[in-house]
Amino acid sequence: MKHIHLQDDTIAAISTSKGVGGIGIIRISGSKALNILEEIFQSPNTDFTIKSRIMNYGHIINPKTKDVLDEVLAVYMKAPTTYTGEDIVEINCHGGIVPLKNILKLIIDMGASPAEPGEFTKKAFLNGRLDLSQAEAVMDLISAKTDKTFTVAMSMLEGNFSKDIKALRQEIADILVNLTVNIDYPDEDIEELTYSNIDEGLQNIFSKLEKMIKSSKGGKFLRDGFKVAIIGKPNVGKSSLMNRLLNENRAIVTEVPGTTRDTIEETLDIRGIPVVLTDTAGIRETDDIVEQIGIEKSKIAFNKADLVIFILDASRDFDVADREILEYANPDKTIVLCNKTDLSRRISNEAVKALGKSMKVINTSMEDGVGIEELKDEIENMAGVLTSGSKEDVVVTNLRHERLLDAAFKSIEDAIASTEANEPLEFIEIDVNAAYGYLGEIIGEAVQGDIIDQVFSRFCLGK
C-alpha cells in the first residue's frame, strides 16, 4: 500500500544500490533529520557537536539498548541549500545489507517515514529546487548507458531545456496579453493589434517548436536505442559482425548454414550512441520448422529496424535471395556490407549499387576487421544525434515532453490558420492559451497532481 506523506514529513531510504559494496549510504530528509542523527550518532570526542557540511566519524548506537550498529561517517546539511531544500543527513556505513537494514530500521523507529520511490527528488521539485523537467532528468542521468545520453541528461538537469521552454512561454504570454487587451478593451486608447503582428509572433514560436520537435528524433534513439538489424543469407558473416562489434564471441560462428536459428539481441555503445543490435537468422528456403520461425523473426526485425545492415558474401555470385532483399530494402536506411573481401571477389560495389538503388556499400572482412570503423562512422551519421557532444545542445529525449511539444505545436499551427483567415481574436486566443498550458506542463507549472505522481513513481528508492 502506498504511503501518503505530507511535504514536511521526514523521510529516509537506502540511497545505494542493492548488493554488497564497500560503502552504503542512508539518506534522511526533513525537519527531524538533525534530531534523529543527534540521537543515534556517537562520536569518540566528548565535546563533539554536529556542524553543517562537515563529515563526522563515529558509531551508530541504538539509544535504548546502547548496541553499536556500525562504524560510520555521517554528514548533516542544513536547509535550504540542499538537494531537497530541507535538512538532509547522509550516513555512510559498511555496504552490506545487514548494517544498512538495521540502521534504516532504527531511523524509522526514531520517527522518520520510509521514502517512496523518487520522493527525495519530488521534495526537491515541490520545494522549488528543480522544475519537473529537471527532476525527470535525474532518473535519465542515473540510467544513462553512454556518454551522449549522460551529456544530454546533464544538460536537462542544468536547466538548458527549461530555459528554452520558459523563454518560449514568455513569447506566448506577450501575444496573449496583447490579444486579451484588444478583446476586453476594444474602445480604449491602446495600440491596435493587427493580424500581421499576431502572425509574425506566432510564426517565430512555430519555428522554435519545430526545431525542438525535430531534436526528438535523435532523442528517441538516445532514449530507446538505435535499432540495427543484421540481415543476410546463412554463412555470410552476420554473427561474425556482431562478435566484432561487441568485441566478444556472443554469437556462434560455424560454416554450417542455419546455425543462428533465432534472433540474438544485444545493446552496445557506438560513438556514444546506444545501439540495439539484432543478429537475425539467415534468410533462405528451409524445411526446418524452428529455422522457419527464426527467419520470420528476421523479417519482423528487418521492418522494425532504424538501420538495416545487409551482408553479402562478395566471394560468391548474386543469387535470387540477394536480389530480392536488395529490391525490398529501403535505400535510406540500409547499408550493404560486401564481406569476405580477403577472398577472391565475384561481386563488385558497382553491381550492388545498380541493384540496390545506390545504397551505401562498405567493403569488409570479418576475418581481418576491415571496414568496421567505417561502419561505425555510418551508424553515427545515420543516427543523427549530438555530434558536438556539447552540454548546451538541447535534445528532447523524454516521451512526455515530446507529446506536450507536439500538442503545443498543433495549437500554434491552428492559431496561425485562424490568424491568416482573419477569424475573431477570441478563437486565436483559445489556441495560443492552450499552447502556453502545454509548455507549462513540461516544467511542472499547471500540471495535475496525478501526473506528478506518475513521473516520480518511475524513480528508484533513495533518489
VMD Tcl script that draws the C-alpha trace (Angstrom):
set ca {
  {0.00 0.00 0.00}
  {1.30 3.45 -0.95}
  {2.04 5.77 1.98}
  {0.72 9.34 1.75}
  {3.39 11.68 3.11}
  {2.92 15.33 3.92}
  {5.50 17.68 2.43}
  {7.02 18.40 5.88}
  {7.40 14.67 6.72}
  {10.91 13.41 7.45}
  {11.71 10.53 5.11}
  {14.57 8.02 4.95}
  {15.84 5.40 2.50}
  {18.92 3.49 1.41}
  {20.39 5.51 -1.49}
  {22.94 3.00 -2.76}
  {22.05 0.05 -4.97}
  {21.30 -3.42 -3.60}
  {24.15 -5.83 -3.10}
  {27.47 -5.94 -1.28}
  {29.79 -2.94 -1.55}
  {32.48 -1.10 0.34}
  {30.11 1.71 1.37}
  {26.35 2.01 1.74}
  {24.54 5.34 2.16}
  {21.32 6.06 4.03}
  {19.70 9.44 3.37}
  {17.31 11.32 5.67}
  {15.43 14.48 4.63}
  {13.11 16.66 6.67}
  {12.78 18.74 9.81}
  {13.63 15.80 12.14}
  {16.79 14.77 10.26}
  {19.27 16.52 12.59}
  {17.45 15.46 15.77}
  {17.49 11.82 14.66}
  {21.22 11.98 13.89}
  {21.96 13.54 17.28}
  {20.04 10.72 18.99}
  {21.75 7.82 17.24}
  {25.26 9.10 16.40}
  {28.10 8.84 18.91}
  {31.48 10.49 18.37}
  {34.67 9.41 20.19}
  {35.14 13.10 21.15}
  {33.26 14.00 24.33}
  {32.86 17.71 23.44}
  {31.60 16.94 19.92}
  {28.81 18.96 18.23}
  {27.38 18.32 14.76}
  {28.03 21.15 12.32}
  {26.64 21.58 8.81}
  {28.60 20.16 5.89}
  {31.36 18.57 7.97}
  {31.93 14.80 7.70}
  {31.98 13.21 11.16}
  {33.48 9.88 12.25}
  {31.72 7.81 14.88}
  {29.27 4.97 15.53}
  {25.53 4.48 15.16}
  {24.16 3.49 18.56}
  {20.68 2.25 19.45}
  {19.81 4.78 22.20}
  {17.57 2.27 24.03}
  {19.82 -0.80 24.05}
  {23.18 1.00 23.61}
  {24.07 -1.59 20.96}
  {26.59 -0.46 18.30}
  {25.08 -0.97 14.85}
  {28.07 0.11 12.74}
  {31.13 2.32 12.43}
  {30.16 5.23 10.14}
  {30.87 8.61 8.61}
  {27.90 10.99 8.88}
  {27.21 14.44 7.48}
  {24.44 16.96 8.19}
  {23.46 19.54 5.53}
  {21.35 22.49 6.63}
  {18.37 23.72 4.56}
  {17.66 25.39 2.22}
  {20.78 24.84 0.09}
  {20.41 21.05 -0.13}
  {19.13 18.63 -2.77}
  {15.59 18.60 -1.37}
  {15.61 22.14 0.03}
  {15.20 20.58 3.51}
  {17.64 19.49 6.21}
  {19.46 16.37 4.98}
  {21.56 13.76 6.75}
  {23.63 11.14 4.97}
  {25.13 8.20 6.85}
  {27.97 6.29 5.18}
  {28.18 2.81 6.67}
  {29.60 -0.53 5.53}
  {27.91 -1.67 2.34}
  {26.43 -4.98 3.49}
  {22.67 -5.48 3.68}
  {22.74 -6.10 7.48}
  {24.15 -2.73 8.64}
  {22.07 -0.82 6.08}
  {18.86 -2.59 7.07}
  {19.49 -2.23 10.80}
  {20.38 1.48 10.64}
  {17.39 2.28 8.41}
  {15.05 0.42 10.80}
  {16.47 2.42 13.73}
  {15.96 5.73 11.87}
  {12.34 4.81 11.13}
  {11.83 3.82 14.79}
  {13.13 7.31 15.71}
  {10.31 8.99 13.73}
  {11.20 9.02 10.02}
  {8.93 7.54 7.36}
  {10.15 5.10 4.66}
  {10.61 7.10 1.46}
  {8.61 6.25 -1.65}
  {10.44 5.84 -5.00}
  {11.63 9.25 -6.17}
  {10.37 11.04 -3.06}
  {13.62 12.92 -2.39}
  {13.53 14.37 -5.91}
  {9.79 15.03 -5.58}
  {10.54 17.12 -2.47}
  {13.18 19.00 -4.50}
  {10.51 19.77 -7.11}
  {7.82 20.77 -4.61}
  {10.30 22.98 -2.74}
  {11.28 24.76 -5.96}
  {14.84 23.37 -6.15}
  {14.12 21.75 -9.54}
  {11.38 22.14 -12.10}
  {9.64 18.99 -13.37}
  {11.78 18.54 -16.48}
  {14.96 18.84 -14.37}
  {13.58 16.32 -11.88}
  {12.92 13.85 -14.69}
  {16.50 14.35 -15.89}
  {17.77 12.95 -12.58}
  {16.48 9.48 -13.47}
  {17.83 9.83 -17.02}
  {21.23 10.64 -15.51}
  {21.16 7.55 -13.31}
  {20.09 5.24 -16.15}
  {22.43 6.73 -18.82}
  {24.31 3.96 -20.65}
  {26.55 6.07 -22.92}
  {28.49 9.34 -22.74}
  {25.97 11.09 -25.01}
  {22.91 10.02 -23.03}
  {24.68 11.23 -19.88}
  {25.60 14.57 -21.52}
  {22.01 15.17 -22.66}
  {20.63 14.29 -19.21}
  {23.15 16.63 -17.55}
  {22.11 19.43 -19.91}
  {18.48 18.86 -18.87}
  {19.39 18.79 -15.18}
  {21.32 22.05 -15.51}
  {18.15 23.66 -16.87}
  {19.09 24.37 -20.50}
  {15.82 22.86 -21.78}
  {13.82 24.60 -19.05}
  {15.34 27.94 -20.06}
  {14.23 27.44 -23.65}
  {10.71 26.45 -22.58}
  {10.38 29.42 -20.23}
  {11.61 31.83 -22.92}
  {9.10 30.38 -25.38}
  {6.29 30.67 -22.84}
  {7.21 34.32 -22.32}
  {6.85 34.97 -26.06}
  {3.46 33.28 -25.99}
  {2.47 35.25 -22.89}
  {3.30 38.53 -24.67}
  {0.96 37.58 -27.51}
  {-1.74 36.53 -25.02}
  {-1.53 39.87 -23.21}
  {-1.99 41.79 -26.46}
  {-4.87 39.54 -27.50}
  {-6.63 39.90 -24.15}
  {-6.27 43.69 -24.06}
  {-7.67 44.06 -27.58}
  {-10.54 41.65 -26.84}
  {-11.56 43.10 -23.46}
  {-10.89 46.81 -24.12}
  {-11.50 47.39 -27.83}
  {-12.61 51.01 -27.33}
  {-9.70 52.10 -25.14}
  {-6.82 54.21 -26.43}
  {-4.40 51.29 -26.97}
  {-2.23 50.19 -29.86}
  {-4.33 48.16 -32.26}
  {-3.16 44.56 -32.68}
  {-3.14 43.63 -36.36}
  {-3.38 40.12 -37.77}
  {0.00 40.72 -39.33}
  {1.54 41.38 -35.89}
  {-0.03 38.23 -34.49}
  {1.11 36.09 -37.41}
  {4.70 37.31 -37.16}
  {4.91 36.39 -33.46}
  {3.23 33.01 -33.95}
  {5.48 32.10 -36.89}
  {8.55 32.74 -34.73}
  {7.19 30.46 -31.99}
  {6.21 27.87 -34.60}
  {9.82 27.70 -35.91}
  {11.30 27.24 -32.42}
  {8.83 24.49 -31.56}
  {9.56 22.77 -34.87}
  {13.28 22.73 -34.08}
  {12.65 21.20 -30.64}
  {10.40 18.52 -32.11}
  {13.00 17.62 -34.75}
  {15.52 17.03 -31.96}
  {13.17 14.41 -30.51}
  {14.07 12.01 -33.35}
  {17.65 11.92 -32.10}
  {16.26 11.90 -28.58}
  {14.27 8.76 -29.39}
  {17.49 6.99 -30.34}
  {19.15 8.10 -27.10}
  {16.11 7.01 -25.10}
  {15.21 3.70 -26.76}
  {18.41 2.86 -28.61}
  {19.18 3.00 -32.34}
  {17.78 -0.30 -33.64}
  {20.12 -2.04 -36.10}
  {19.21 -5.35 -37.76}
  {21.86 -7.54 -39.41}
  {20.29 -9.30 -42.40}
  {21.59 -11.74 -44.99}
  {21.73 -15.31 -46.18}
  {23.23 -18.00 -43.95}
  {27.01 -18.05 -43.50}
  {27.76 -14.58 -44.94}
  {29.27 -13.22 -41.70}
  {26.29 -11.85 -39.70}
  {27.29 -13.45 -36.40}
  {30.95 -12.58 -37.04}
  {29.97 -8.92 -37.45}
  {28.05 -8.98 -34.19}
  {31.03 -10.51 -32.40}
  {33.35 -7.88 -33.93}
  {31.13 -5.00 -32.76}
  {30.71 -6.49 -29.29}
  {34.39 -7.48 -29.02}
  {33.30 -10.87 -27.73}
  {32.07 -14.23 -29.04}
  {28.38 -13.66 -28.31}
  {27.06 -15.41 -31.44}
  {28.04 -18.92 -32.58}
  {30.06 -18.87 -35.81}
  {30.35 -22.02 -37.96}
  {30.42 -22.88 -41.64}
  {27.11 -24.76 -41.26}
  {24.15 -22.81 -42.75}
  {21.30 -22.24 -40.29}
  {23.44 -22.11 -37.13}
  {21.64 -18.95 -35.95}
  {18.04 -20.18 -35.65}
  {16.63 -17.23 -33.69}
  {17.30 -13.50 -33.37}
  {20.06 -12.51 -30.92}
  {19.77 -9.00 -29.43}
  {22.47 -7.01 -27.67}
  {22.87 -3.34 -26.65}
  {26.22 -1.66 -27.17}
  {27.78 1.80 -27.22}
  {28.89 3.02 -30.66}
  {30.41 6.52 -30.56}
  {28.22 7.41 -27.57}
  {25.00 6.18 -29.22}
  {23.13 3.30 -27.54}
  {22.71 0.76 -30.35}
  {20.31 -2.19 -30.08}
  {21.93 -4.76 -32.38}
  {19.92 -7.73 -33.68}
  {21.65 -10.68 -35.34}
  {18.98 -12.49 -37.34}
  {18.60 -15.99 -38.71}
  {19.87 -16.41 -42.27}
  {17.12 -15.86 -44.83}
  {16.76 -18.92 -47.08}
  {14.29 -21.64 -48.10}
  {14.22 -24.37 -45.45}
  {12.03 -27.25 -44.26}
  {13.25 -26.90 -40.64}
  {10.26 -25.60 -38.63}
  {12.44 -23.97 -35.93}
  {14.59 -22.27 -38.55}
  {11.46 -21.06 -40.37}
  {10.30 -19.34 -37.17}
  {13.72 -17.68 -36.87}
  {13.50 -16.46 -40.47}
  {10.06 -14.96 -39.83}
  {11.51 -13.11 -36.81}
  {14.29 -11.85 -39.09}
  {11.73 -10.30 -41.41}
  {10.00 -8.60 -38.47}
  {13.34 -7.21 -37.22}
  {14.05 -6.03 -40.78}
  {10.86 -3.96 -40.84}
  {11.22 -2.50 -37.33}
  {14.89 -1.51 -37.60}
  {16.09 2.10 -37.80}
  {19.03 0.79 -39.84}
  {19.46 -2.46 -41.76}
  {22.92 -3.89 -42.36}
  {22.64 -6.29 -45.30}
  {25.68 -8.56 -45.61}
  {26.71 -10.12 -48.92}
  {29.35 -12.79 -49.42}
  {31.46 -10.96 -52.03}
  {33.30 -14.18 -52.88}
  {30.11 -15.66 -54.39}
  {27.82 -14.57 -57.23}
  {24.46 -12.87 -56.64}
  {21.55 -15.26 -56.29}
  {17.76 -14.82 -56.17}
  {17.68 -14.26 -52.37}
  {20.30 -11.48 -52.59}
  {18.37 -9.71 -55.34}
  {15.05 -9.99 -53.52}
  {16.49 -8.49 -50.32}
  {18.13 -5.62 -52.22}
  {14.89 -4.86 -54.08}
  {12.87 -4.94 -50.85}
  {15.29 -2.86 -48.76}
  {14.78 0.86 -48.15}
  {17.89 2.61 -49.54}
  {17.56 5.44 -46.98}
  {18.06 3.09 -44.04}
  {20.20 0.28 -45.47}
  {23.96 -0.24 -45.56}
  {25.34 -3.09 -47.68}
  {28.49 -4.85 -46.50}
  {30.45 -6.67 -49.20}
  {32.04 -9.14 -46.83}
  {34.89 -11.66 -47.23}
  {36.92 -9.25 -49.35}
  {40.00 -11.12 -48.16}
  {38.93 -13.84 -50.63}
  {38.66 -13.65 -54.42}
  {35.81 -11.21 -55.26}
  {32.88 -12.08 -57.52}
  {30.60 -9.12 -56.63}
  {31.63 -5.51 -57.28}
  {30.40 -2.43 -55.39}
  {29.03 -1.03 -58.67}
  {26.91 -4.14 -59.22}
  {25.48 -3.81 -55.69}
  {24.63 -0.15 -56.21}
  {22.97 -0.92 -59.54}
  {20.67 -3.47 -57.88}
  {20.34 -1.67 -54.56}
  {19.24 1.80 -55.68}
  {22.62 3.39 -54.85}
  {22.76 2.18 -51.27}
  {25.86 2.85 -49.18}
  {28.34 0.00 -49.74}
  {31.27 -0.83 -47.42}
  {33.92 -3.45 -48.11}
  {34.55 -5.63 -45.07}
  {36.47 -8.64 -43.87}
  {35.35 -10.05 -40.54}
  {38.49 -12.17 -40.56}
  {40.77 -9.09 -40.56}
  {38.41 -6.48 -39.06}
  {38.48 -4.41 -42.26}
  {35.65 -1.86 -42.64}
  {34.41 -2.00 -39.02}
  {35.42 1.60 -38.17}
  {33.86 2.87 -41.42}
  {30.65 1.06 -40.48}
  {30.67 2.72 -37.05}
  {31.06 6.11 -38.78}
  {27.97 5.42 -40.87}
  {25.93 4.28 -37.86}
  {26.85 7.51 -36.08}
  {25.90 9.59 -39.13}
  {22.59 7.79 -39.69}
  {21.59 8.03 -36.04}
  {22.00 11.79 -36.40}
  {22.32 12.71 -32.72}
  {24.56 15.21 -30.92}
  {27.73 15.11 -32.99}
  {29.16 18.00 -30.97}
  {28.57 16.45 -27.54}
  {28.06 19.93 -26.05}
  {26.03 20.18 -22.84}
  {24.37 23.30 -24.25}
  {22.71 21.25 -27.00}
  {19.05 20.60 -26.21}
  {17.80 17.20 -27.34}
  {14.30 16.09 -26.32}
  {14.58 12.53 -25.00}
  {11.53 12.38 -22.73}
  {8.36 10.94 -24.29}
  {6.11 13.10 -22.07}
  {7.94 16.24 -23.24}
  {7.69 15.11 -26.85}
  {3.92 14.66 -26.66}
  {3.41 18.04 -24.98}
  {5.61 19.77 -27.57}
  {3.55 18.12 -30.32}
  {0.34 19.37 -28.69}
  {1.73 22.91 -28.34}
  {2.93 22.84 -31.95}
  {-0.54 21.80 -33.17}
  {-2.18 24.58 -31.13}
  {0.16 27.22 -32.58}
  {-0.44 25.79 -36.06}
  {-4.21 26.16 -35.53}
  {-3.73 29.71 -34.20}
  {-1.74 30.63 -37.33}
  {-4.50 29.21 -39.56}
  {-7.11 31.27 -37.67}
  {-4.94 34.39 -37.92}
  {-4.41 34.01 -41.67}
  {-8.17 33.54 -42.10}
  {-8.81 36.77 -40.09}
  {-11.00 34.90 -37.63}
  {-12.12 36.61 -34.37}
  {-9.34 37.22 -31.83}
  {-11.19 35.07 -29.28}
  {-10.64 31.97 -31.46}
  {-6.94 32.70 -31.78}
  {-6.63 33.27 -28.03}
  {-8.03 29.80 -27.25}
  {-5.31 28.02 -29.26}
  {-2.50 30.30 -28.06}
  {-3.56 29.78 -24.45}
  {-3.63 26.01 -24.96}
  {-0.03 26.09 -26.25}
  {1.01 28.12 -23.20}
  {-0.54 25.48 -20.93}
  {1.07 22.51 -22.70}
  {4.54 24.05 -22.36}
  {3.83 24.82 -18.71}
  {3.13 21.12 -18.08}
  {6.65 20.27 -19.27}
  {8.29 22.25 -16.47}
  {5.62 21.46 -13.88}
  {3.53 24.64 -13.95}
  {-0.23 24.00 -14.04}
  {0.40 20.24 -14.07}
  {-2.06 17.90 -12.36}
  {-1.09 16.02 -9.20}
  {-1.64 12.56 -10.71}
  {0.85 13.37 -13.49}
  {3.44 14.37 -10.88}
  {2.84 11.08 -9.04}
  {3.29 9.12 -12.28}
  {6.58 10.89 -13.04}
  {8.14 10.14 -9.66}
  {6.79 6.58 -9.41}
  {9.33 5.59 -12.09}
  {12.26 6.63 -9.86}
  {14.38 4.30 -7.75}
  {14.26 4.32 -3.95}
  {16.60 6.75 -2.24}
  {16.59 9.33 -5.07}
}
mol new
graphics top color blue
foreach p $ca { graphics top sphere $p radius 0.5 }
foreach p [lrange $ca 0 end-1] q [lrange $ca 1 end] { graphics top cylinder $p $q radius 0.2 }
display resetview
